[in-house]
């Protein structure tokens, strides 16, 4: 079977490639966002300008029917749920304007469709037999990043190198700090990770079943799930057996996963912020107006390739075209950073000379 429910399946030596290129290209043709008549969008959505909900008049609400916003967004949502986790945050953000979209929101949706269309062939979802059989997960949160002052939770779960579950959603409660938002995101991910762990254990229990999906572990530590977060505050609060004063107002439901951490079912670890691939589920990448260069595009594409399962790919993998563009953009960024560092060092040297001159004259006040 090569095609099923809009999914194109390609067998490789290492596994399978899943793509929805046909569906995405049909959407691009319908919205006139094809390769030839739109600039190449290398990120789904940018962090600025920030989209906001406008106050609509009755005439504006009648005009909403003239643009198929919900229809086009629904197609992108099907792609995000199926094979494009790299667009989860863009879909979550744009879906909040279903009943109040204006020209800025429509432009952002068109840019999102352009990104999916440009990368439809180069970024398929890869499921391979490499990477082992263990479960690992990454989570992140963006504090107070929405118009309603609620934070954004983002996470992704891997079976080996294969992405099997991901989410980008607005938290249901208002967090008072970044650490609190990260703690709630960690609780949300733990719920999904525990479900997947029990699912894999149930598949192993079938008699005669080949243990392809078996979870690695020992008798002392039977198959714990590794969860990575870039918040030391959330990790420390997760390992405490008591609830500190700063977290006692959080609902009890968010503290449930502490018992699984204590029992060894969940193993928490820290990952540096730039290496946390779940970062693309919580915020847009790149700032600036239309037409300006996106300085964070290379960082975004690096995380996108990880979330799509592209690790250690061969030269024949479709993602190599994206990697070449990443290399050229990184070289440009390095040249800019070298120039910036040189200017910074010159300014620092000048400042140190002035400081030395002042410090070397203890009687400067007397002379004045």
Order of alpha helices (4+ residues) and beta strands (2+ residues): beta-beta-beta-alpha-alpha-alpha-alpha-alpha-beta-beta-beta-beta-alpha-beta-alpha-alpha-beta-alpha-alpha-alpha
